[in-house]
């Protein structure tokens, strides 16, 4: 069970960072559909924090607003340090 959760988390992390990266790349080329990729990556960055806070606190709006900040930091740091994250494996 633990191995399954770890593998799922690693795949989720890579997909989130890939989506954010492709979104930035598309925006750099002038394709504004890259905004959808950025929004999708940001939503994926917010999802684990939202569920964790909702389970821990039981307060929907508080967990939602806090997960927006956590997702912003998580997505930014993940995108910035993708080479370090992949190099650790």
Order of alpha helices (4+ residues) and beta strands (2+ residues): alpha-alpha-alpha-alpha
